[in-house]
Amino acid sequence: MTAVLFDMDGVLVDSEDYWVAFEEDELLPDAVPHTEIDLAETSGMNFREIYDYLDAEYGTAISREEWIDRFDEMARTVYTERVSLLPGLRELLADLRERGVTVAVVSSSPHDWIGLVLDRFDLVDAFDAVVSADDIDGASKPAPDVYEYAAATVDAEPDDCVAVEDSENGITAGHRAGMAVVAYRVVAHGDIDRSRADVVADDPAELREAVRSLVQ
């Protein structure tokens, strides 16, 4: 494998716990007050596309502008004050780059949110590329578009890439792009379908070992 492509939320940082609580307890009750939403439906999708999906499927009680503003406000709190970095990530990135493996961030989050994380943890120079779903004129995860675009960005064939993901939609996107997929089990997601992953890692040490084994 010549490239490892890391999702951000739930993989690089433990933000999913905060996002799940925010969506379940605050945002979704206001946006779709009469519907019980399974977050597995939308986890891993771009937050703007989540609104469009909910509006089309269920109808929404708040405007798209309010939805975006509330997400953006929460993002700045989550990424600058609350999240922690995946244990051992710096060492893993250094090891991969020593082996000549390209490393990239591939996220449904917008670039300014990704930048908050990279700046806070001094990771701006740790990745060879940073790809956001905002970069593409296509569907976000679970569609393969963003991973296909990321492979082209780092000049690698999809079947020569490893995607590291935590959500069902992200796992599906990497699989549909033809990549090997490492699924990182995040408690916040519950019992989602991880069957499309090549390896399921239950903790940071297993994740690091899985990635290293796939690039050998």
PLY file of the C-alpha trace (Angstrom):
ply
format ascii 1.0
element vertex 216
property float x
property float y
property float z
element edge 215
property int vertex1
property int vertex2
end_header
0.00 0.00 0.00
1.30 3.43 -0.89
-1.18 5.66 0.98
-3.13 5.67 4.24
-6.16 7.96 4.31
-7.46 8.88 7.75
-10.95 10.08 8.52
-10.87 12.86 11.13
-13.93 12.65 13.37
-13.79 9.54 15.53
-10.37 8.51 14.19
-7.82 11.29 14.54
-9.81 12.82 17.41
-12.54 11.51 19.71
-15.12 14.03 18.52
-17.93 11.57 17.80
-18.92 11.36 21.47
-19.51 15.10 21.48
-21.23 15.21 18.10
-23.60 12.37 18.98
-24.62 14.04 22.24
-25.08 17.39 20.50
-27.21 15.96 17.70
-29.31 13.64 19.86
-29.89 16.01 22.78
-29.96 19.45 21.16
-30.12 19.71 17.39
-32.27 16.85 16.12
-35.12 17.43 18.62
-35.38 20.96 17.20
-34.81 20.03 13.56
-37.06 16.95 13.31
-39.12 17.08 16.52
-41.63 14.40 15.57
-39.20 11.79 14.25
-36.76 9.40 15.94
-33.56 9.48 13.87
-31.01 6.68 13.89
-27.69 8.53 13.71
-26.17 5.66 11.74
-28.21 6.99 8.80
-26.21 10.20 8.67
-22.95 9.57 10.53
-19.96 10.33 8.32
-21.95 12.54 5.96
-21.16 16.21 5.39
-23.23 18.21 7.86
-24.86 20.28 5.13
-25.90 17.14 3.28
-27.33 15.78 6.53
-29.75 18.70 6.60
-30.73 18.16 2.97
-31.24 14.44 3.63
-33.40 15.04 6.72
-35.41 17.72 4.97
-36.11 15.45 2.01
-36.88 12.36 4.08
-38.73 13.79 7.07
-39.16 17.55 6.70
-37.34 19.95 9.02
-38.57 22.49 11.56
-35.54 24.79 11.40
-33.89 26.57 8.49
-30.77 25.33 6.74
-29.02 28.52 7.83
-29.78 27.87 11.51
-28.63 24.25 11.14
-25.29 25.35 9.65
-24.76 28.10 12.24
-25.39 25.74 15.16
-23.08 23.10 13.74
-20.34 25.65 13.13
-20.61 27.07 16.64
-20.46 23.59 18.15
-17.48 22.65 15.96
-15.38 25.48 17.32
-16.09 24.39 20.87
-15.52 20.69 20.20
-12.29 21.02 18.24
-10.61 23.76 20.27
-11.63 22.76 23.79
-12.82 19.17 24.09
-11.31 16.57 21.78
-8.24 14.44 22.44
-5.84 13.08 19.84
-5.80 9.38 19.03
-3.16 7.83 21.32
0.02 6.97 19.41
-1.03 8.87 16.28
2.13 10.95 16.00
4.31 7.85 16.19
2.16 6.03 13.63
2.34 8.93 11.17
6.11 9.20 11.61
6.51 5.45 11.08
4.41 5.46 7.92
6.26 8.38 6.42
9.59 6.72 7.25
8.41 3.76 5.18
7.60 6.09 2.30
3.84 5.77 2.75
1.75 8.84 1.90
-0.63 9.92 4.69
-3.67 12.11 4.24
-6.77 13.34 6.03
-10.03 12.57 4.21
-13.00 14.08 6.01
-16.59 15.12 5.43
-15.89 18.14 7.63
-15.07 21.49 5.97
-11.48 22.66 5.75
-11.82 25.25 8.50
-12.90 22.57 10.99
-10.05 20.29 9.92
-7.71 23.25 10.33
-8.81 23.75 13.92
-7.71 20.19 14.74
-4.44 20.34 12.81
-3.53 23.68 14.38
-4.45 22.67 17.91
-2.38 19.48 17.83
0.46 20.86 15.70
-0.25 18.46 12.83
-0.24 20.93 9.94
2.95 19.40 8.50
2.19 15.82 9.54
0.06 14.97 6.48
0.90 14.99 2.79
-2.62 16.06 1.83
-5.85 17.23 3.44
-9.08 16.45 1.58
-12.54 17.68 2.53
-15.86 16.63 1.02
-16.20 20.32 0.20
-13.45 19.83 -2.41
-15.59 17.65 -4.65
-18.62 18.21 -6.80
-20.19 14.93 -5.81
-21.90 13.03 -3.05
-20.32 12.65 0.38
-19.91 9.37 2.24
-21.27 6.65 1.83
-20.62 7.43 -1.84
-17.01 6.68 -2.83
-16.44 10.09 -4.47
-14.33 11.72 -1.76
-12.05 8.67 -1.46
-11.64 8.39 -5.22
-10.76 12.09 -5.30
-8.32 11.64 -2.40
-6.55 8.76 -4.17
-6.11 10.92 -7.25
-4.87 13.79 -5.09
-2.07 11.68 -3.59
-1.34 10.03 -6.98
-2.29 6.53 -5.85
-4.62 3.87 -7.19
-7.60 3.23 -4.87
-6.66 -0.43 -4.48
-3.26 0.72 -3.21
-4.80 2.77 -0.38
-5.97 2.07 3.15
-8.94 4.02 4.47
-9.22 4.33 8.26
-12.83 4.95 9.27
-15.19 4.74 12.23
-18.70 5.28 10.81
-20.77 2.89 8.72
-21.06 5.45 5.93
-17.31 6.02 5.96
-16.53 2.31 5.92
-18.91 1.88 3.01
-17.34 4.79 1.12
-13.83 3.39 1.43
-15.01 -0.08 0.43
-16.92 1.23 -2.59
-13.82 3.11 -3.69
-11.95 -0.22 -3.80
-9.69 0.46 -0.83
-8.68 -1.71 2.07
-10.60 -0.45 5.11
-9.66 -0.41 8.77
-12.77 0.16 10.90
-12.11 1.75 14.27
-14.79 0.75 16.75
-16.22 3.86 18.44
-18.65 3.32 21.30
-20.74 6.33 20.27
-21.74 4.56 17.03
-23.08 1.47 18.76
-23.58 -1.77 16.85
-23.23 -0.52 13.28
-22.49 -2.70 10.26
-18.72 -3.02 9.92
-18.83 -6.03 7.60
-17.32 -4.12 4.66
-14.12 -3.46 6.60
-11.07 -5.63 6.07
-10.02 -5.23 9.71
-11.92 -4.02 12.79
-9.80 -2.42 15.52
-11.22 -2.18 19.02
-8.67 0.24 20.50
-5.87 2.58 19.40
-3.18 -0.08 19.70
-5.13 -2.46 17.44
-5.73 0.36 14.96
-2.01 1.16 14.76
-1.14 -2.51 14.33
-3.81 -3.01 11.65
-2.57 -0.06 9.61
1.05 -1.16 9.88
0.18 -4.71 8.84
-1.69 -3.56 5.73
1.13 -1.36 4.46
3.82 -4.02 4.81
0 1
1 2
2 3
3 4
4 5
5 6
6 7
7 8
8 9
9 10
10 11
11 12
12 13
13 14
14 15
15 16
16 17
17 18
18 19
19 20
20 21
21 22
22 23
23 24
24 25
25 26
26 27
27 28
28 29
29 30
30 31
31 32
32 33
33 34
34 35
35 36
36 37
37 38
38 39
39 40
40 41
41 42
42 43
43 44
44 45
45 46
46 47
47 48
48 49
49 50
50 51
51 52
52 53
53 54
54 55
55 56
56 57
57 58
58 59
59 60
60 61
61 62
62 63
63 64
64 65
65 66
66 67
67 68
68 69
69 70
70 71
71 72
72 73
73 74
74 75
75 76
76 77
77 78
78 79
79 80
80 81
81 82
82 83
83 84
84 85
85 86
86 87
87 88
88 89
89 90
90 91
91 92
92 93
93 94
94 95
95 96
96 97
97 98
98 99
99 100
100 101
101 102
102 103
103 104
104 105
105 106
106 107
107 108
108 109
109 110
110 111
111 112
112 113
113 114
114 115
115 116
116 117
117 118
118 119
119 120
120 121
121 122
122 123
123 124
124 125
125 126
126 127
127 128
128 129
129 130
130 131
131 132
132 133
133 134
134 135
135 136
136 137
137 138
138 139
139 140
140 141
141 142
142 143
143 144
144 145
145 146
146 147
147 148
148 149
149 150
150 151
151 152
152 153
153 154
154 155
155 156
156 157
157 158
158 159
159 160
160 161
161 162
162 163
163 164
164 165
165 166
166 167
167 168
168 169
169 170
170 171
171 172
172 173
173 174
174 175
175 176
176 177
177 178
178 179
179 180
180 181
181 182
182 183
183 184
184 185
185 186
186 187
187 188
188 189
189 190
190 191
191 192
192 193
193 194
194 195
195 196
196 197
197 198
198 199
199 200
200 201
201 202
202 203
203 204
204 205
205 206
206 207
207 208
208 209
209 210
210 211
211 212
212 213
213 214
214 215
